[in-house]
Amino acid sequence: MVVFTRDKNLKLPIKRRYLIVGALVLGLVSFAQSYLNHTYIRASEAPFLWPMYAITPLAENFTWIVLIPLIYRFIYSEAAHFKWSLGVLVKYLLGISLFVGVHRVLSLCPLFGVAHVLNVEQFSMESFTRLLEFTPVVVLANVPAFLAIVALLLFADYYRKSHSRQVQLLEIQEQLAKANLEVLKNQIQPHFLFNALNSATALVKSDVGKAQVVLVKLASVLAQVLEVNERSLIKVSDELTFTEDYIELLEIRFGDRLQVEWSVEHGALDFYCPPFMIQTLVENTVKHKLSRSNGKVYLRIAIQLKKQQIYIEVSDRMDSSSQLQRETNTRQPGGRGLANIQQRLETIYGENYAFHTEVDNQGGFSVIYELPVDVLPVH
């Protein structure tokens, strides 16, 4: 059902240039039909008055174009509070008769003007008067054209409003997705900053020199955080640089207890991924293993290109002699961090990504992403 609302700045649902092109095309088709009928079907010996046969359909079509804004306003204003009643029915019938009658009179004027200039006897003022006397019959004959115009306007109006609603819905969905992404990123950043400051605080008591190095490095990392804060996607190379700087902070604190192995395919560095995707997993390793043991933890970060997918794997394992302290909660490794990452991936990629975790018999934990390479940031 078409829903109308009053609008002072009422605009046609069809652009005028499309109406003009349509009128010209229909006029040329009508002219061609008249020529074929006169020359081949009727095989008339009388001369073909091409100006008359060309002007007639064009005059009718362009008269409709002149009247279409008034017709649209008429049906628009009536439909805004439409209720079936005898009065409304009479009003519609009178409106139809008025528009079709006015169309007939206006379309005859250029026709007889051209006939007068060409001095065509068949189109004298007497014939013009005679045609006006038969206007009621002509009105009935032109009612289908009027109804076709009304149907076209209603369809175009419905399509325009339906398209506008779809555009608004997509804009709302995009705004919600961006808002959700900002919430998820804001959950990550305070947690990361808290851990980094804890590292600096712990070193102040034992090694002031190292604490100063941590603070300088932390300032560099914070600058990178602010730089990518407004972006939903960054280059893999930027994410890698950020993660390397973060790991340097960890190595200052934990020394050789953190052993990192890199396996990076350089062809993958120019593609894009969400920010903090690798750093968050490194932070989880620190929280769930490195901070809860006194032994070594081995971290492996692998980035590859596989079948038009960016393959990212972050895995960790502990030294066989290390003892892991019991956690005070029962959440799985990664817990909130992994849930956050998965929500961000779903927001950005929809269903076009893979995400899974693996746990081996020795307690090693791996997280694997497979991201499409054809998703680019929107500027």
Rosetta blueprint (number, residue, H / E / L):
1 M L
2 V L
3 V L
4 F L
5 T L
6 R L
7 D L
8 K L
9 N L
10 L L
11 K L
12 L L
13 P L
14 I L
15 K L
16 R H
17 R H
18 Y H
19 L H
20 I H
21 V H
22 G H
23 A H
24 L H
25 V H
26 L H
27 G H
28 L H
29 V H
30 S H
31 F H
32 A H
33 Q H
34 S H
35 Y H
36 L H
37 N H
38 H H
39 T H
40 Y H
41 I H
42 R L
43 A L
44 S L
45 E L
46 A L
47 P L
48 F L
49 L L
50 W H
51 P H
52 M H
53 Y H
54 A H
55 I H
56 T H
57 P H
58 L H
59 A H
60 E H
61 N H
62 F H
63 T H
64 W H
65 I H
66 V H
67 L H
68 I H
69 P H
70 L H
71 I H
72 Y H
73 R H
74 F H
75 I H
76 Y H
77 S H
78 E H
79 A H
80 A L
81 H L
82 F L
83 K L
84 W L
85 S L
86 L H
87 G H
88 V H
89 L H
90 V H
91 K H
92 Y H
93 L H
94 L H
95 G H
96 I H
97 S H
98 L H
99 F H
100 V H
101 G H
102 V H
103 H H
104 R H
105 V H
106 L H
107 S H
108 L H
109 C H
110 P H
111 L H
112 F H
113 G H
114 V H
115 A H
116 H H
117 V H
118 L H
119 N L
120 V L
121 E L
122 Q L
123 F L
124 S L
125 M H
126 E H
127 S H
128 F H
129 T H
130 R H
131 L H
132 L H
133 E H
134 F L
135 T H
136 P H
137 V H
138 V H
139 V H
140 L H
141 A H
142 N H
143 V H
144 P H
145 A H
146 F H
147 L H
148 A H
149 I H
150 V H
151 A H
152 L H
153 L H
154 L H
155 F H
156 A H
157 D H
158 Y H
159 Y H
160 R H
161 K H
162 S H
163 H H
164 S H
165 R H
166 Q H
167 V H
168 Q H
169 L H
170 L H
171 E H
172 I H
173 Q H
174 E H
175 Q H
176 L H
177 A H
178 K H
179 A H
180 N H
181 L H
182 E H
183 V H
184 L H
185 K H
186 N H
187 Q H
188 I H
189 Q H
190 P H
191 H H
192 F H
193 L H
194 F H
195 N H
196 A H
197 L H
198 N H
199 S H
200 A H
201 T H
202 A H
203 L H
204 V H
205 K H
206 S H
207 D L
208 V H
209 G H
210 K H
211 A H
212 Q H
213 V H
214 V H
215 L H
216 V H
217 K H
218 L H
219 A H
220 S H
221 V H
222 L H
223 A H
224 Q H
225 V H
226 L H
227 E H
228 V H
229 N L
230 E L
231 R L
232 S L
233 L L
234 I E
235 K E
236 V H
237 S H
238 D H
239 E H
240 L H
241 T H
242 F H
243 T H
244 E H
245 D H
246 Y H
247 I H
248 E H
249 L H
250 L H
251 E H
252 I H
253 R H
254 F H
255 G H
256 D H
257 R H
258 L E
259 Q E
260 V E
261 E E
262 W E
263 S E
264 V E
265 E L
266 H H
267 G H
268 A H
269 L L
270 D L
271 F L
272 Y E
273 C E
274 P L
275 P L
276 F L
277 M H
278 I H
279 Q H
280 T H
281 L H
282 V H
283 E H
284 N H
285 T H
286 V H
287 K H
288 H H
289 K L
290 L H
291 S H
292 R H
293 S L
294 N L
295 G L
296 K L
297 V E
298 Y E
299 L E
300 R E
301 I E
302 A E
303 I E
304 Q E
305 L E
306 K L
307 K L
308 Q L
309 Q E
310 I E
311 Y E
312 I E
313 E E
314 V E
315 S E
316 D E
317 R E
318 M E
319 D L
320 S L
321 S L
322 S L
323 Q L
324 L L
325 Q L
326 R L
327 E L
328 T L
329 N L
330 T L
331 R L
332 Q L
333 P L
334 G L
335 G H
336 R H
337 G H
338 L H
339 A H
340 N H
341 I H
342 Q H
343 Q H
344 R H
345 L H
346 E H
347 T H
348 I H
349 Y H
350 G L
351 E L
352 N L
353 Y L
354 A E
355 F E
356 H E
357 T E
358 E E
359 V E
360 D L
361 N L
362 Q L
363 G L
364 G L
365 F E
366 S E
367 V E
368 I E
369 Y E
370 E E
371 L E
372 P E
373 V L
374 D L
375 V L
376 L L
377 P L
378 V L
379 H L
